[in-house]
């Protein structure tokens, strides 16, 4: 059997690139830094040390099991600013499907993993708030049109976090003046999800600061710690009552300083609170599909072909 000799891409081959991706016999010479900055999957892959063997032009070769045509569009979208524009025409639709599928697989768009989401959220907080919201609405629309449904829970979560419910009802205008609006099915999911999340955040995420908090047998100053929890609960209720925007309350983030709270309770109660809080955050994340009336994360990823049964990428 004649082994296929890999050939270089005519479009995506940077002479000063430092990594080569190979898919379907086509090689693409690109930049580790660009891939790692956009994808936690690539970043984790590059962080693992590998022996410098089988180098091509001094670069390691990563074997991917993707369509070379899809990978080419995906890499262009990452490396060439403005290359990817959301169009659902007959010509552009296959490219959008490729971008969404690979964006999901390589955790570039809206990941299903809570750990990956937290990493992405740090980047998003440094981005334009408006563009972050626009992108979420755009992703929801495209996910529906292309049936890449594992993007929906986290994208709907961002839409639900919009500061004004009218954004959900009426849509928003993008920076270039284009109006973008969710379909009625997703508007309903966001409004219902907003109510569910608000209730869960109050009753479950910050349960450690309420009278329903689990008892801590290791606490040595129960009266003082009870006062500390009461102080936190009152402070949070004040924030809730003053907040014109409900969005902060729906975010899976603590609106209070752990450092400040740590001064009002003992170390043991502080540790218990953080443990329960982090555990509850992860549990709520797992519930997001249910909150938005969708199948489970596992089922959504299985439908999209990214359920973990695909072949592993190899660094040659």
C-alpha positions as CSV (number, residue, x, y, z in Angstrom):
1,X,0.0,0.0,0.0
2,X,1.4,3.4,-1.1
3,X,1.6,5.8,1.8
4,X,0.3,9.3,1.0
5,X,3.0,12.0,1.1
6,X,1.8,15.0,3.0
7,X,1.7,18.3,1.1
8,X,1.8,21.8,2.4
9,X,-1.3,24.1,2.3
10,X,-1.1,26.8,-0.4
11,X,-3.1,29.2,1.7
12,X,-2.0,28.7,5.3
13,X,1.8,28.3,5.6
14,X,3.6,31.0,7.6
15,X,7.3,30.8,7.0
16,X,8.0,31.9,10.6
17,X,5.3,29.6,12.1
18,X,6.4,27.3,14.8
19,X,4.0,24.4,14.7
20,X,2.6,22.3,11.8
21,X,-0.9,20.9,11.9
22,X,-1.6,17.9,9.6
23,X,-5.1,16.7,8.6
24,X,-6.0,14.4,5.6
25,X,-2.5,14.7,4.1
26,X,-2.5,18.5,4.2
27,X,-0.1,20.4,6.4
28,X,-0.6,23.9,7.8
29,X,2.2,25.9,9.3
30,X,0.9,28.2,11.9
31,X,1.6,29.7,15.3
32,X,1.5,28.0,18.7
33,X,0.8,31.2,20.5
34,X,-2.2,32.1,18.3
35,X,-3.7,28.7,18.7
36,X,-3.0,28.6,22.5
37,X,-4.5,32.1,23.0
38,X,-7.7,31.0,21.4
39,X,-8.1,27.4,22.4
40,X,-7.6,25.8,25.8
41,X,-7.4,22.4,24.0
42,X,-4.4,23.5,22.0
43,X,-2.8,25.3,25.0
44,X,-3.1,22.1,27.1
45,X,-1.6,20.1,24.2
46,X,1.4,22.4,23.8
47,X,2.1,22.5,27.5
48,X,2.7,18.8,27.6
49,X,6.4,18.3,26.9
50,X,7.3,16.1,24.0
51,X,10.7,15.0,22.6
52,X,11.9,17.0,19.6
53,X,11.6,14.2,17.1
54,X,10.1,14.0,13.6
55,X,10.4,17.7,13.1
56,X,9.5,19.3,9.8
57,X,11.4,22.6,9.1
58,X,12.3,22.6,12.8
59,X,8.6,22.5,13.9
60,X,6.7,19.7,15.7
61,X,3.8,18.1,13.7
62,X,0.4,17.7,15.3
63,X,-1.8,15.0,13.6
64,X,-5.4,16.0,13.6
65,X,-8.4,13.9,12.6
66,X,-10.4,16.7,11.0
67,X,-11.4,17.5,7.4
68,X,-8.5,19.5,5.9
69,X,-11.1,21.7,4.2
70,X,-12.8,22.4,7.5
71,X,-9.5,22.9,9.3
72,X,-8.4,25.4,6.6
73,X,-11.4,27.6,7.2
74,X,-11.1,27.3,10.9
75,X,-7.4,28.3,10.9
76,X,-8.1,31.3,8.6
77,X,-10.8,32.4,11.0
78,X,-8.3,32.4,13.8
79,X,-5.2,33.8,12.0
80,X,-6.8,36.4,9.6
81,X,-8.8,39.1,11.2
82,X,-12.1,39.7,9.6
83,X,-12.0,36.5,7.5
84,X,-14.9,34.8,9.2
85,X,-18.2,36.7,8.8
86,X,-21.5,35.2,9.8
87,X,-23.3,34.4,6.5
88,X,-25.8,31.6,6.1
89,X,-25.9,31.7,2.3
90,X,-25.6,28.5,0.3
91,X,-22.0,29.2,-0.2
92,X,-21.1,30.2,3.3
93,X,-23.2,27.7,5.2
94,X,-20.7,24.8,5.0
95,X,-17.9,27.1,6.3
96,X,-20.1,28.2,9.2
97,X,-20.8,24.6,10.1
98,X,-17.0,23.8,10.0
99,X,-16.2,26.8,12.2
100,X,-18.9,25.9,14.8
101,X,-18.0,22.3,14.9
102,X,-14.3,22.8,15.2
103,X,-14.8,25.8,17.5
104,X,-16.7,23.5,19.8
105,X,-14.2,20.6,19.6
106,X,-11.2,22.8,20.3
107,X,-13.1,24.9,23.0
108,X,-12.8,28.2,21.2
109,X,-16.5,29.3,21.2
110,X,-18.7,28.3,24.1
111,X,-17.3,25.2,25.9
112,X,-19.3,22.6,27.7
113,X,-16.7,22.2,30.5
114,X,-17.1,24.5,33.5
115,X,-13.3,24.6,34.0
116,X,-12.8,25.6,30.3
117,X,-15.6,28.2,30.7
118,X,-13.8,29.8,33.7
119,X,-10.7,30.1,31.6
120,X,-12.6,31.6,28.7
121,X,-14.5,33.9,31.1
122,X,-11.3,35.5,32.2
123,X,-10.5,36.4,28.6
124,X,-14.1,37.6,28.0
125,X,-13.9,40.0,30.9
126,X,-11.1,41.8,29.1
127,X,-13.1,42.0,25.9
128,X,-15.7,44.5,24.9
129,X,-18.9,43.9,26.8
130,X,-21.0,44.7,23.8
131,X,-19.2,42.4,21.5
132,X,-19.4,39.7,24.0
133,X,-23.2,40.0,24.1
134,X,-23.4,40.3,20.3
135,X,-21.3,37.2,19.9
136,X,-23.5,35.2,22.2
137,X,-26.7,36.1,20.3
138,X,-25.0,35.3,17.0
139,X,-23.8,32.0,18.3
140,X,-27.3,31.0,19.5
141,X,-28.7,31.8,16.0
142,X,-26.0,29.9,14.2
143,X,-26.1,27.0,16.6
144,X,-29.8,26.6,15.8
145,X,-29.3,26.9,12.0
146,X,-26.4,24.5,11.9
147,X,-27.7,22.2,14.7
148,X,-24.5,22.4,16.7
149,X,-26.5,22.3,19.8
150,X,-23.8,21.8,22.4
151,X,-23.1,25.6,22.1
152,X,-26.5,26.5,23.2
153,X,-26.4,26.2,27.1
154,X,-23.4,28.5,27.6
155,X,-24.4,30.9,24.8
156,X,-28.0,31.2,26.2
157,X,-26.4,31.7,29.7
158,X,-24.6,34.7,28.4
159,X,-27.7,36.0,26.8
160,X,-29.6,35.5,30.0
161,X,-27.0,37.6,31.8
162,X,-27.9,40.7,29.7
163,X,-28.4,43.7,32.0
164,X,-31.7,44.7,30.4
165,X,-34.4,42.1,29.7
166,X,-35.4,44.2,26.7
167,X,-32.3,43.1,25.0
168,X,-33.7,39.6,25.1
169,X,-37.2,40.7,24.0
170,X,-36.2,43.2,21.3
171,X,-32.7,42.2,20.3
172,X,-29.7,44.6,20.0
173,X,-27.8,46.6,17.4
174,X,-24.3,45.5,16.7
175,X,-21.4,48.0,16.4
176,X,-21.9,48.2,12.6
177,X,-25.6,48.9,13.0
178,X,-27.0,45.5,12.2
179,X,-29.9,44.3,14.3
180,X,-29.6,40.9,15.8
181,X,-32.5,39.2,17.7
182,X,-33.1,35.7,19.1
183,X,-36.0,33.5,17.9
184,X,-39.0,33.2,20.1
185,X,-38.0,29.7,21.3
186,X,-34.7,31.1,22.7
187,X,-36.3,34.3,24.1
188,X,-38.6,32.1,26.1
189,X,-35.7,29.9,27.2
190,X,-33.7,33.0,28.3
191,X,-36.6,34.5,30.3
192,X,-37.5,31.2,32.0
193,X,-33.8,30.5,32.6
194,X,-33.3,34.0,34.1
195,X,-35.9,33.3,36.7
196,X,-34.6,29.8,37.4
197,X,-31.0,30.9,37.7
198,X,-31.9,33.9,40.0
199,X,-33.7,31.5,42.3
200,X,-31.0,28.9,42.3
201,X,-28.3,31.5,43.0
202,X,-30.2,32.9,46.0
203,X,-31.2,29.6,47.5
204,X,-28.4,27.3,46.6
205,X,-25.2,29.0,45.5
206,X,-25.1,31.2,48.6
207,X,-26.8,28.7,51.0
208,X,-23.6,28.8,53.2
209,X,-24.6,32.3,54.3
210,X,-28.2,31.5,55.3
211,X,-29.8,29.8,58.3
212,X,-30.0,26.7,56.1
213,X,-26.3,26.4,55.9
214,X,-24.8,22.9,56.7
215,X,-23.5,22.9,60.3
216,X,-19.7,22.9,60.7
217,X,-18.5,20.6,63.5
218,X,-15.0,22.1,63.3
219,X,-16.2,25.7,64.1
220,X,-14.8,26.9,67.4
221,X,-16.6,30.3,67.4
222,X,-20.1,29.4,66.4
223,X,-21.7,32.7,67.6
224,X,-19.2,34.9,65.9
225,X,-19.4,32.9,62.7
226,X,-23.2,33.1,62.7
227,X,-22.9,36.9,63.0
228,X,-20.5,36.9,60.1
229,X,-22.9,34.8,57.9
230,X,-25.7,37.1,58.9
231,X,-23.7,40.1,57.9
232,X,-22.9,38.6,54.5
233,X,-26.5,37.7,53.9
234,X,-27.7,41.2,54.7
235,X,-25.1,42.7,52.5
236,X,-26.1,40.5,49.6
237,X,-29.8,41.3,50.1
238,X,-28.9,45.0,49.9
239,X,-27.1,44.4,46.7
240,X,-30.1,42.5,45.3
241,X,-32.5,45.3,46.3
242,X,-30.4,48.1,44.9
243,X,-29.4,46.3,41.7
244,X,-31.3,47.8,38.7
245,X,-29.6,45.1,36.6
246,X,-30.2,41.5,37.6
247,X,-27.3,40.3,35.5
248,X,-24.7,40.2,38.3
249,X,-26.9,38.0,40.4
250,X,-27.1,35.4,37.7
251,X,-23.4,35.2,37.1
252,X,-21.7,32.2,38.7
253,X,-19.4,34.6,40.6
254,X,-19.3,35.8,44.1
255,X,-20.3,39.5,44.4
256,X,-18.5,39.7,47.8
257,X,-14.9,39.6,48.8
258,X,-13.7,36.3,50.3
259,X,-11.0,38.3,52.0
260,X,-13.6,40.5,53.7
261,X,-15.8,37.5,54.6
262,X,-12.7,35.7,56.0
263,X,-12.4,38.4,58.7
264,X,-15.9,37.7,60.0
265,X,-15.7,33.9,60.3
266,X,-13.2,31.4,61.5
267,X,-10.8,29.7,59.1
268,X,-12.8,26.4,59.2
269,X,-16.1,28.1,58.3
270,X,-14.3,30.1,55.6
271,X,-12.9,26.9,54.0
272,X,-16.3,25.2,54.3
273,X,-18.0,28.1,52.6
274,X,-15.6,28.2,49.7
275,X,-15.8,24.5,49.2
276,X,-19.6,24.5,49.2
277,X,-19.7,27.5,46.9
278,X,-17.3,26.0,44.3
279,X,-19.1,22.7,44.4
280,X,-22.4,24.4,43.9
281,X,-21.1,26.5,41.0
282,X,-20.1,23.3,39.2
283,X,-23.4,21.7,39.9
284,X,-25.3,24.7,38.5
285,X,-23.2,24.6,35.4
286,X,-24.2,20.9,34.9
287,X,-27.8,22.0,35.2
288,X,-27.6,24.7,32.5
289,X,-29.0,22.5,29.7
290,X,-32.0,21.5,31.9
291,X,-32.5,25.1,32.9
292,X,-32.8,26.0,29.3
293,X,-35.0,23.0,28.5
294,X,-32.3,21.2,26.5
295,X,-30.9,17.7,26.7
296,X,-27.9,17.0,29.0
297,X,-24.4,18.2,28.2
298,X,-23.4,14.6,27.3
299,X,-26.3,14.2,24.9
300,X,-25.7,17.5,23.2
301,X,-22.0,16.8,22.7
302,X,-22.9,13.3,21.4
303,X,-25.3,14.9,18.9
304,X,-22.5,17.2,17.7
305,X,-19.9,14.3,17.5
306,X,-17.7,15.7,20.2
307,X,-18.7,13.3,23.0
308,X,-15.1,12.1,23.6
309,X,-15.3,9.1,21.4
310,X,-13.4,10.8,18.6
311,X,-9.7,9.9,18.0
312,X,-7.2,11.8,20.1
313,X,-4.9,14.3,18.4
314,X,-1.3,13.2,18.3
315,X,1.8,15.3,18.6
316,X,4.3,13.6,16.3
